[in-house]
Amino acid sequence: MRIFLTGATGYVGSAVLDALVRAGHDVTALVRDNEKARRVAARGGHPAIGNLADIESYRGAADAQDGYVHTAFDYVSGRGPAVERAALEMMISSANRPRTAGPRATESRFVIYTSGTWILGRTPEPAFEDAPVNPIALASFRPEHERLVLDAAGPRLRTAVVRPGVVYGAGAGMVGDIFKAAANGLVRVIGDGNNHWPAVYDRDLADLYARVAARDDASGIFHANDEGDERVNDIVEAVAGHLPVRPDVRNVPLDEARAKMGAYADALSLDQIVRSHRARALGWTPTLHSIAGNAARLLHEWRGAREEVRTS
Ligand SMILES: NC(=O)c1ccc[n+]([C@@H]2O[C@H](COP(=O)([O-])OP(=O)(O)OC[C@H]3O[C@@H](n4cnc5c(N)ncnc54)[C@H](OP(=O)(O)O)[C@@H]3O)[C@@H](O)[C@H]2O)c1
């Protein structure tokens, strides 16, 4: 299939690009500059240079695709939610545009939106895909964007929302930050650390996107986590045990953390038990089920990623 992908140079999107290319799709990826275009081409994608915030810069590249996968997010400009909404509207309208010619003119198309489990808020009891939403501040825009995508479904358009948990692997993200802090000798844990993170390995997450893209019956909301139900303390303890020098661990009260890092503190201290039954019903089986249980391997990945950045 011909698939338009946003965010292909990001943490989630680069794994998704690899999975889609591996599955044999023809992936056009939005990138911001030539250097990123080279990186995407080296991974087997077709780069299209543009900016998510400037719809006209990529409207042409997004035209006449069979599927649209949105994993980009603009964290920097302060206009992330507005930029995302406009991008989603454009992709939905491109997906709905009638095609006049070609063998695929009458086939259905799909749009996959990347949301996240923070939309659920605190959920110490297992939350399934039909659980009511109660977003933390950082995810306050998500319900509206999920609805926009889900409500766009029609006879010729299949739409899906993927809600990843905390992504791990490749040395990045919140778990990569723990590796970095631990290697530097001090890990700050927000709150008492007994909160659970609903985690997912980056390559397993990407495999779910490839499944949702390929399955005509895959629509609606898909949670994506390994169901390991690990506490932050378990993760930190496992990482600490694999380092030559044990780091110090300091528990930072939530109020103090909020004063320093704002709403992100609430995300780090969120207690979430999440279930991914709809993804599993597609045959999705995560290959990794635990951060703590794979700490040595993940530490190795983190060191590899750090080395790659240092030498590039
Ligand atoms: N990481 C997680 O643990 C996690 C968990 C749940 C949900 N999510 C969600 O998944 C999505 C992606 O997260 P991520 O961790 O992959 O973030 P990321 O690593 O920062 O990647 C963001 C991507 O968006 C692209 N982008 C940003 N602004 C753009 C613009 N104006 N024009 C074109 N491209 C732009 C970036 O391109 P550049 O390379 O040019 O910067 C990059 O490819 C977000 O919605 C996030 O909330 C992430």
The ligand as an SDF file (V2000), in Angstrom:
LIG
                    3D

 48 52  0  0  0  0  0  0  0  0999 V2000
    7.3990    8.4460   23.3560 N   0  0  0  0  0  0  0  0  0  0  0  0
    6.4220    7.9540   24.1300 C   0  0  0  0  0  0  0  0  0  0  0  0
    6.6690    7.2910   25.1690 O   0  0  0  0  0  0  0  0  0  0  0  0
    4.9750    8.1690   23.7300 C   0  0  0  0  0  0  0  0  0  0  0  0
    3.9800    7.4930   24.4660 C   0  0  0  0  0  0  0  0  0  0  0  0
    2.6430    7.6940   24.1130 C   0  0  0  0  0  0  0  0  0  0  0  0
    2.3190    8.5530   23.0880 C   0  0  0  0  0  0  0  0  0  0  0  0
    3.2970    9.1980   22.4190 N   0  0  0  0  0  0  0  0  0  0  0  0
    2.9070   10.1260   21.3610 C   0  0  0  0  0  0  0  0  0  0  0  0
    3.5010    9.7370   20.1400 O   0  0  0  0  0  0  0  0  0  0  0  0
    3.7240   10.9000   19.3410 C   0  0  0  0  0  0  0  0  0  0  0  0
    5.1920   10.9190   18.9220 C   0  0  0  0  0  0  0  0  0  0  0  0
    5.9890   10.9480   20.0770 O   0  0  0  0  0  0  0  0  0  0  0  0
    7.5690   10.6980   19.9990 P   0  0  0  0  0  0  0  0  0  0  0  0
    7.9970   10.2720   21.3550 O   0  0  0  0  0  0  0  0  0  0  0  0
    7.8890    9.8500   18.8180 O   0  0  0  0  0  0  0  0  0  0  0  0
    8.0980   12.1930   19.7470 O   0  0  0  0  0  0  0  0  0  0  0  0
    9.4460   12.6580   19.0330 P   0  0  0  0  0  0  0  0  0  0  0  0
   10.5180   11.6320   19.1570 O   0  0  0  0  0  0  0  0  0  0  0  0
    9.7470   14.0150   19.5570 O   0  0  0  0  0  0  0  0  0  0  0  0
    9.0670   12.7760   17.4920 O   0  0  0  0  0  0  0  0  0  0  0  0
    8.2740   13.8110   17.0270 C   0  0  0  0  0  0  0  0  0  0  0  0
    8.2680   13.7490   15.5160 C   0  0  0  0  0  0  0  0  0  0  0  0
    7.4110   14.8020   15.0300 O   0  0  0  0  0  0  0  0  0  0  0  0
    8.1480   15.5390   14.0610 C   0  0  0  0  0  0  0  0  0  0  0  0
    7.7180   16.9310   14.0380 N   0  0  0  0  0  0  0  0  0  0  0  0
    7.5850   17.7640   15.0820 C   0  0  0  0  0  0  0  0  0  0  0  0
    7.2080   18.9780   14.6630 N   0  0  0  0  0  0  0  0  0  0  0  0
    7.1210   18.8990   13.3100 C   0  0  0  0  0  0  0  0  0  0  0  0
    6.8170   19.8350   12.2910 C   0  0  0  0  0  0  0  0  0  0  0  0
    6.4810   21.0940   12.5770 N   0  0  0  0  0  0  0  0  0  0  0  0
    6.8290   19.4130   11.0010 N   0  0  0  0  0  0  0  0  0  0  0  0
    7.1720   18.1470   10.6920 C   0  0  0  0  0  0  0  0  0  0  0  0
    7.4780   17.2020   11.6100 N   0  0  0  0  0  0  0  0  0  0  0  0
    7.4610   17.5890   12.9080 C   0  0  0  0  0  0  0  0  0  0  0  0
    9.6060   15.4310   14.5050 C   0  0  0  0  0  0  0  0  0  0  0  0
   10.4480   15.7810   13.4240 O   0  0  0  0  0  0  0  0  0  0  0  0
   11.9600   16.3010   13.6480 P   0  0  0  0  0  0  0  0  0  0  0  0
   12.8240   15.0770   13.6230 O   0  0  0  0  0  0  0  0  0  0  0  0
   12.1900   17.1990   12.4890 O   0  0  0  0  0  0  0  0  0  0  0  0
   12.0020   17.0280   14.9560 O   0  0  0  0  0  0  0  0  0  0  0  0
    9.6510   13.9650   14.8790 C   0  0  0  0  0  0  0  0  0  0  0  0
    9.7680   13.1770   13.7310 O   0  0  0  0  0  0  0  0  0  0  0  0
    3.3150   12.1000   20.2060 C   0  0  0  0  0  0  0  0  0  0  0  0
    2.0000   12.4580   19.9190 O   0  0  0  0  0  0  0  0  0  0  0  0
    3.4130   11.5280   21.6090 C   0  0  0  0  0  0  0  0  0  0  0  0
    2.6070   12.2120   22.5470 O   0  0  0  0  0  0  0  0  0  0  0  0
    4.6220    9.0260   22.7020 C   0  0  0  0  0  0  0  0  0  0  0  0
  1  2  1  0
  2  3  2  0
  2  4  1  0
  4  5  1  0
  4 48  2  0
  5  6  2  0
  6  7  1  0
  7  8  2  0
  8  9  1  0
  8 48  1  0
  9 10  1  0
  9 46  1  0
 10 11  1  0
 11 12  1  0
 11 44  1  0
 12 13  1  0
 13 14  1  0
 14 15  2  0
 14 16  1  0
 14 17  1  0
 17 18  1  0
 18 19  2  0
 18 20  1  0
 18 21  1  0
 21 22  1  0
 22 23  1  0
 23 24  1  0
 23 42  1  0
 24 25  1  0
 25 26  1  0
 25 36  1  0
 26 27  1  0
 26 35  1  0
 27 28  2  0
 28 29  1  0
 29 30  1  0
 29 35  2  0
 30 31  1  0
 30 32  2  0
 32 33  1  0
 33 34  2  0
 34 35  1  0
 36 37  1  0
 36 42  1  0
 37 38  1  0
 38 39  2  0
 38 40  1  0
 38 41  1  0
 42 43  1  0
 44 45  1  0
 44 46  1  0
 46 47  1  0
M  CHG  2   8   1  16  -1
M  END
$$$$
